[in-house]
Amino acid sequence: MQSIKRYFRKEVLPVLANLRLAIVLLLTIAIASISGTVIEQGQSLAFYQENYPEDPALFGFLTWKVLLTLGLNQVYHTWWFYSILVLFGASLIACTFTNQIPRLKSARNWKYYRKSRQFNKLALSTDVGLAAFEALPERLKRKRFLVHQEGDVLYARRGIIGRIGPIIVHVSMLMILAGAIWGSLSGFFAQEMVPQGEAFKVKNIFDRGPFSDAQVPTDWGVKVNRFWIDYAPDGHIDQFYSDLSVIDDEGTELDRQTIHVNKPLRHDGVTFYQADWNIAGVAVRLNNSPTLQFPVGELDTGGQGRLWGTFIPTKPDMSEGVSLVAKDMQGTMLIYGADGKLIGTVRKGMATEIPIDGKPFRLTLVDIIGSTGLQIKADPGIPYVYLGFGLLMVSTMMSYVSHSQVWALREGDRCYIGGRTNRAQVSFERELLEILESVQHSDSVTNRQKETDPAAASV
């Protein structure tokens, strides 16, 4: 057992803590994430066969078979992606315990220089009169140094938080990794297109982790009370809204919110985003008939915009009729005859008469019924990821705090002073020179007092 521990400490830990390995792993994670962004995730086999054919292969090698074999159709759920994340986390932990924590412990120790030759290894050091040693502690405290003195030796330090920063950076990155892994394993992603007035439960899930069942709501659903769109003066969509109610199995309303883009509904760990819209149907009256509702389908325009249309029969046997076509939900629909020619328009809430077999036929457009497109997501790892990013920003700023140290030794008739810092070298040198000038001034004042005061000189 001891040999295993020794092998792990001497052989495995140094490899895991190697900076080059961490950089390679980080780049691999970045490349895998880019591939998961560029390549469509969670699509059907037919989709990949159509878009990534074997002949000609994309880039000469990327076919649907290669893509599915490597798991590039679901990058964030593959064993190798999890393995890279875990290995990167192990590298961060190893680096923390083998490098960062020992450095912090070393920085926290009070270290004294008890021999004058020790100051020779400092890039910034000098020797001054003895009186400077007495004035030095006060000058250092004014510069926010923590000073400790034992007889003829003095040690001062400032910015120990700069040594703590890298450790918190590693902790925050581990928290981000843990949150990402947990969210991938236990979260899900779904889409629903729901007509106004209907209720639904989350079912159309196309991306989910192996432990996501607990996140999918089964004892409550959502009802779309109303869907509408605000248009800009030029006719473009300004914003679209959905009035949603969270209801239990008995229909009792648990929560109600109006959502729009960038303002989702959150309930019990599940988030509903406003993502798309559609026209589901139209409600019309034909002559003196009651209100009838007809489904509307999106037409194939060959990429020339969006159009929706439906067929309205004008005879009971549905042998004749007109077509209604709309390009948006602003309330106007075009009326086309059986020959495909435009014969009129009608606005929501209004009626129009159209000739059918030479006779007037009154058509009233009662309503245009919209559908809201919702993206539904549950990710239990998000709080940990956000907390990790928050700590990462704070700890990154902490890491830029300079850890500065100053030593002093009183030996014989001289006082040796030196210092060093791990960053902002020029600023530290200027600051230390300022301190030296002030203590040397105190030394010169003391010497002048001795020259003018025989009693002081005798002392």
C-alpha positions in Angstrom: 0.0 0.0 0.0 2.8 2.4 0.9 4.5 1.6 -2.5 1.3 2.5 -4.3 1.0 5.8 -2.5 4.7 6.5 -3.1 4.3 5.7 -6.8 1.2 7.9 -7.0 3.0 10.8 -5.3 6.3 10.5 -7.2 5.1 9.4 -10.6 1.4 10.2 -11.2 1.0 13.5 -9.4 3.8 15.3 -11.3 2.4 14.2 -14.6 -1.1 15.4 -13.7 0.2 18.7 -12.3 2.2 19.4 -15.5 1.2 22.7 -17.1 1.7 21.4 -20.6 -0.8 18.6 -20.0 -3.4 21.1 -18.6 -3.0 23.3 -21.7 -3.4 20.3 -24.0 -6.5 19.2 -22.2 -8.0 22.7 -22.2 -7.4 23.0 -26.0 -9.0 19.6 -26.5 -12.1 20.7 -24.5 -12.2 23.9 -26.6 -12.0 21.9 -29.9 -14.6 19.4 -28.8 -16.9 22.3 -27.8 -16.4 24.0 -31.1 -17.3 20.8 -33.0 -20.5 20.5 -30.8 -21.4 24.0 -31.9 -20.7 23.6 -35.6 -22.1 20.1 -36.0 -25.9 19.9 -35.4 -26.5 18.0 -32.2 -29.3 15.4 -31.6 -30.6 15.2 -35.1 -32.1 12.1 -36.8 -30.1 9.5 -38.7 -31.7 10.7 -42.0 -30.5 14.2 -41.3 -26.9 13.2 -40.9 -27.0 10.9 -44.0 -28.4 13.8 -46.0 -26.0 16.5 -44.8 -22.8 14.3 -44.3 -22.9 11.9 -47.3 -20.1 9.3 -47.9 -19.5 10.7 -51.4 -18.3 13.3 -51.4 -17.2 13.3 -47.8 -17.0 16.7 -46.0 -13.3 17.7 -45.8 -12.5 14.4 -47.4 -13.1 12.3 -44.3 -16.2 13.5 -42.4 -19.1 11.3 -43.3 -22.2 10.4 -41.3 -20.7 7.1 -40.3 -17.5 8.8 -38.9 -19.7 11.4 -37.2 -21.9 8.8 -35.4 -19.0 6.5 -34.5 -17.1 9.3 -32.8 -20.3 10.6 -31.2 -20.0 14.0 -32.8 -23.8 14.1 -33.0 -24.0 14.3 -29.2 -20.5 15.6 -28.2 -21.5 16.6 -24.7 -22.9 13.2 -23.8 -20.0 11.0 -25.0 -17.7 9.0 -22.7 -14.6 10.6 -24.1 -15.8 14.2 -23.5 -16.6 13.3 -19.9 -13.2 11.7 -19.6 -11.4 14.8 -20.8 -13.4 16.9 -18.3 -12.5 14.6 -15.4 -8.9 14.4 -16.4 -8.7 18.2 -16.6 -10.3 18.4 -13.2 -7.7 15.9 -11.8 -4.9 18.0 -13.3 -6.3 21.1 -11.6 -6.5 19.3 -8.2 -3.0 17.9 -8.6 -1.6 21.3 -9.4 -3.4 22.8 -6.5 -2.0 20.4 -3.9 1.5 20.0 -5.3 2.2 23.7 -6.3 -0.3 26.3 -5.1 -1.0 25.1 -1.5 2.8 24.6 -0.7 3.5 28.1 -2.1 0.7 29.6 0.1 2.1 27.8 3.2 5.6 29.1 2.4 4.3 32.6 1.8 2.5 32.6 5.2 5.7 31.7 7.1 7.7 34.5 8.8 11.1 34.3 7.1 14.1 36.2 8.5 17.4 37.0 7.0 20.0 36.7 9.8 23.2 37.2 7.8 24.1 40.1 5.6 25.2 37.9 2.7 21.6 36.7 2.3 20.8 40.2 1.0 23.1 39.7 -2.0 20.6 37.4 -3.7 18.0 40.1 -3.7 17.7 42.3 -6.9 17.0 45.3 -4.7 19.0 45.7 -1.5 21.2 48.3 0.2 22.7 49.1 3.6 22.0 52.3 5.6 22.7 53.7 9.1 21.4 52.1 12.2 18.8 54.8 12.9 17.0 53.7 9.7 16.2 50.3 11.3 14.2 52.0 14.0 12.2 54.1 11.5 11.6 51.3 9.1 8.6 49.5 10.8 6.5 52.6 10.9 7.2 53.5 7.2 6.3 49.9 6.2 3.1 50.0 8.1 2.1 53.2 6.3 2.5 51.3 3.1 0.1 48.6 4.4 2.8 46.0 5.1 2.4 43.5 7.9 5.5 43.8 10.0 7.1 41.3 12.3 10.3 42.0 14.2 12.5 39.9 16.5 15.4 41.9 17.9 17.8 42.8 15.1 15.8 41.1 12.3 12.7 42.3 10.6 10.4 40.8 8.0 7.4 42.5 6.3 5.0 41.3 3.7 1.9 42.5 1.8 -0.5 41.0 -0.6 -0.8 37.4 0.7 -4.2 37.4 -1.0 -2.3 37.2 -4.3 -1.1 33.7 -3.3 -4.6 32.7 -2.4 -6.0 33.8 -5.7 -4.6 31.0 -7.9 -6.0 28.4 -5.5 -9.5 29.9 -5.7 -9.1 30.1 -9.5 -8.6 26.3 -9.5 -11.5 25.8 -7.2 -13.8 27.9 -9.4 -12.7 26.0 -12.5 -13.4 22.7 -10.7 -16.8 24.1 -9.8 -17.5 25.0 -13.4 -16.5 21.6 -14.6 -18.6 19.8 -11.9 -21.6 22.0 -12.8 -21.2 21.3 -16.5 -20.9 17.5 -16.0 -23.8 17.4 -13.6 -26.0 19.5 -15.9 -25.1 17.3 -18.9 -25.9 14.1 -17.0 -29.2 15.2 -15.3 -30.6 18.0 -17.6 -32.8 18.0 -20.6 -33.7 20.2 -23.6 -37.1 20.2 -25.3 -39.1 22.2 -27.8 -42.9 22.6 -28.0 -45.1 24.5 -30.5 -48.4 25.1 -28.7 -51.5 26.8 -30.1 -53.1 29.6 -28.1 -55.6 28.3 -25.5 -54.1 24.8 -25.2 -52.3 23.1 -22.3 -49.4 20.8 -22.6 -46.8 18.7 -20.6 -43.2 18.5 -21.6 -42.8 15.6 -23.9 -40.9 16.6 -27.1 -37.4 16.1 -25.5 -34.6 15.8 -28.0 -31.6 16.1 -25.8 -31.3 14.6 -22.3 -28.9 13.1 -19.8 -29.1 9.6 -18.4 -30.3 11.0 -15.0 -32.8 13.5 -16.3 -36.0 11.7 -15.4 -36.2 13.5 -12.1 -36.1 16.9 -13.8 -38.9 16.2 -16.3 -42.2 17.6 -14.7 -44.9 15.0 -14.5 -47.3 16.5 -11.9 -47.8 19.9 -13.6 -48.1 21.4 -17.1 -48.4 24.7 -18.8 -51.3 26.4 -20.5 -50.9 29.1 -23.2 -53.5 31.6 -22.3 -52.7 34.0 -25.1 -50.0 34.6 -27.8 -49.5 37.9 -29.6 -46.9 39.8 -31.6 -46.0 43.5 -31.5 -45.0 44.9 -34.9 -42.8 47.9 -35.6 -44.2 50.7 -37.9 -42.3 49.3 -40.8 -44.0 45.9 -40.4 -41.1 44.0 -38.9 -41.6 42.1 -35.7 -40.8 44.1 -32.6 -41.4 41.4 -29.9 -43.6 38.4 -29.4 -45.3 37.4 -26.1 -46.8 34.4 -24.5 -49.1 34.6 -21.5 -48.4 31.2 -19.7 -50.0 29.6 -16.7 -48.4 26.7 -14.7 -51.2 24.3 -13.8 -51.3 21.1 -11.8 -53.1 17.9 -12.8 -56.4 19.3 -11.5 -56.1 22.5 -13.5 -55.3 24.7 -10.5 -53.1 27.7 -11.5 -49.7 27.6 -9.6 -48.0 30.5 -11.4 -48.7 32.9 -14.2 -46.3 35.0 -16.2 -46.0 36.8 -19.6 -42.8 35.9 -21.2 -40.9 37.3 -24.2 -37.5 37.0 -25.7 -34.9 37.3 -22.9 -37.6 37.0 -20.2 -38.3 33.3 -19.6 -40.7 31.6 -17.2 -38.9 29.6 -14.4 -40.8 27.0 -12.3 -39.5 24.1 -10.2 -36.1 24.1 -11.9 -37.5 24.2 -15.5 -37.1 27.2 -17.7 -39.5 28.1 -20.6 -37.9 30.4 -23.3 -39.9 32.3 -26.0 -38.1 31.1 -29.1 -40.5 30.9 -32.1 -44.0 31.3 -33.3 -46.4 30.0 -35.9 -50.0 30.4 -37.1 -52.1 27.5 -36.0 -55.5 28.2 -37.4 -58.2 30.7 -38.3 -61.7 31.2 -36.9 -64.3 32.3 -39.5 -68.0 32.5 -40.1 -69.5 31.7 -43.5 -72.6 33.7 -44.2 -74.8 33.0 -41.1 -72.9 30.0 -39.9 -71.5 29.6 -36.3 -67.8 30.3 -35.8 -65.8 27.6 -37.5 -62.1 26.9 -36.9 -59.8 25.6 -39.6 -56.1 24.6 -39.3 -53.5 26.6 -41.0 -50.3 25.2 -42.5 -47.0 26.8 -43.4 -46.4 27.0 -47.1 -43.2 26.2 -49.0 -41.9 29.4 -50.4 -38.5 28.2 -51.4 -36.8 30.4 -48.8 -38.7 33.6 -49.9 -40.2 34.4 -46.5 -43.0 32.7 -44.5 -46.5 32.2 -45.6 -49.4 30.4 -44.0 -52.6 29.1 -45.8 -55.8 27.1 -45.4 -58.7 26.0 -47.5 -62.2 27.3 -46.6 -65.0 25.2 -48.3 -68.0 27.1 -49.6 -70.1 24.0 -50.2 -71.0 21.3 -47.7 -69.4 18.6 -49.9 -66.2 20.6 -49.9 -66.1 20.5 -53.7 -65.5 24.2 -53.9 -63.9 26.8 -51.7 -61.4 29.6 -51.3 -57.9 29.8 -49.9 -56.9 32.2 -47.2 -53.2 33.2 -47.0 -51.4 35.3 -44.4 -47.8 36.4 -44.1 -48.0 37.5 -40.4 -50.4 37.9 -37.5 -51.2 41.6 -38.1 -54.7 40.6 -39.0 -55.0 40.7 -42.8 -55.5 37.6 -44.9 -55.6 37.3 -48.7 -58.4 35.4 -50.4 -57.7 33.3 -53.5 -60.2 31.6 -55.7 -60.1 28.0 -57.0 -58.2 29.3 -60.1 -55.4 30.7 -57.9 -56.3 34.4 -58.5 -56.6 37.0 -55.8 -60.2 37.9 -55.3 -60.1 40.0 -52.1 -58.7 40.6 -48.6 -60.3 40.4 -45.2 -59.2 41.8 -41.8 -59.7 40.2 -38.4 -63.0 41.2 -37.0 -64.4 42.2 -40.3 -66.4 40.6 -43.1 -66.1 40.7 -46.9 -68.3 39.5 -49.7 -66.8 37.4 -52.5 -68.5 36.1 -55.6 -69.1 32.3 -55.6 -70.9 31.0 -58.7 -72.1 34.6 -59.4 -73.6 34.9 -55.9 -72.3 37.0 -53.0 -70.7 34.9 -50.3 -70.0 36.6 -47.0 -66.8 35.6 -45.1 -66.1 36.9 -41.6 -62.6 36.5 -40.2 -63.2 36.1 -36.5 -59.6 35.5 -35.4 -56.1 34.4 -36.4 -54.9 31.8 -33.9 -51.2 31.8 -33.2 -48.9 29.2 -31.8 -46.0 29.9 -29.5 -42.7 28.1 -29.9 -41.1 27.4 -26.6 -37.7 26.1 -25.8 -37.7 24.2 -22.5 -34.6 23.5 -20.5 -33.6 22.1 -17.2 -30.0 22.2 -16.1 -29.3 21.6 -12.4 -25.7 22.4 -12.9 -26.3 26.0 -13.9 -26.1 27.5 -10.3 -22.7 25.8 -9.8 -21.5 27.1 -13.2 -22.6 30.6 -12.4 -21.0 30.5 -8.9 -17.8 29.1 -10.4 -17.7 32.0 -13.0 -18.3 34.5 -10.2 -15.5 33.1 -8.2 -13.3 32.9 -11.2 -13.6 36.6 -11.9 -13.0 37.5 -8.3 -10.0 35.2 -7.9 -8.5 36.3 -11.2 -8.4 39.9 -9.8 -7.0 38.5 -6.6 -4.2 36.8 -8.5 -3.0 40.1 -9.9 -2.3 41.4 -6.4 1.5 41.6 -5.9 3.0 39.6 -3.0 5.7 41.9 -1.8 8.3 41.1 0.9 10.9 43.3 2.7 13.7 42.1 5.0 15.9 44.1 7.3 18.9 43.2 9.4 20.8 45.3 12.0 24.4 44.1 12.1 27.2 46.0 13.6 26.9 49.7 12.7 24.9 49.1 9.5 21.3 48.2 8.6 20.7 46.0 5.6 17.4 46.4 3.8 16.1 44.4 0.7 12.9 43.3 -0.9 11.3 41.5 -3.8 7.9 41.0 -5.4 6.3 38.5 -7.8 4.8 41.2 -10.1 4.7 44.9 -10.7 8.4 45.0 -10.2 8.9 48.6 -11.3 6.2 49.9 -9.0 7.6 48.0 -6.0 11.1 49.3 -6.7 9.9 52.9 -6.7 7.9 52.3 -3.5 10.9 50.6 -1.7 13.2 53.4 -2.8 10.7 55.9 -1.4 10.8 54.1 1.9 14.6 54.0 1.9 14.8 57.7 1.2 12.5 58.4 4.1 14.4 56.2 6.6 17.7 57.6 5.3 16.4 61.1 6.0 15.6 59.9 9.6 19.1 58.6 9.8 20.6 61.9 8.7 18.4 63.9 11.1 19.6 61.6 14.0 23.2 62.1 13.0 22.8 65.9 13.0 21.2 65.8 16.4 24.2 63.8 17.7 26.6 66.3 16.3 24.8 69.2 17.9 24.0 67.6 21.2 27.0 66.2 23.1 24.7 64.3 25.5 23.0 62.5 22.6 26.4 61.8 21.1 27.7 60.3 24.3 24.6 58.1 24.5 
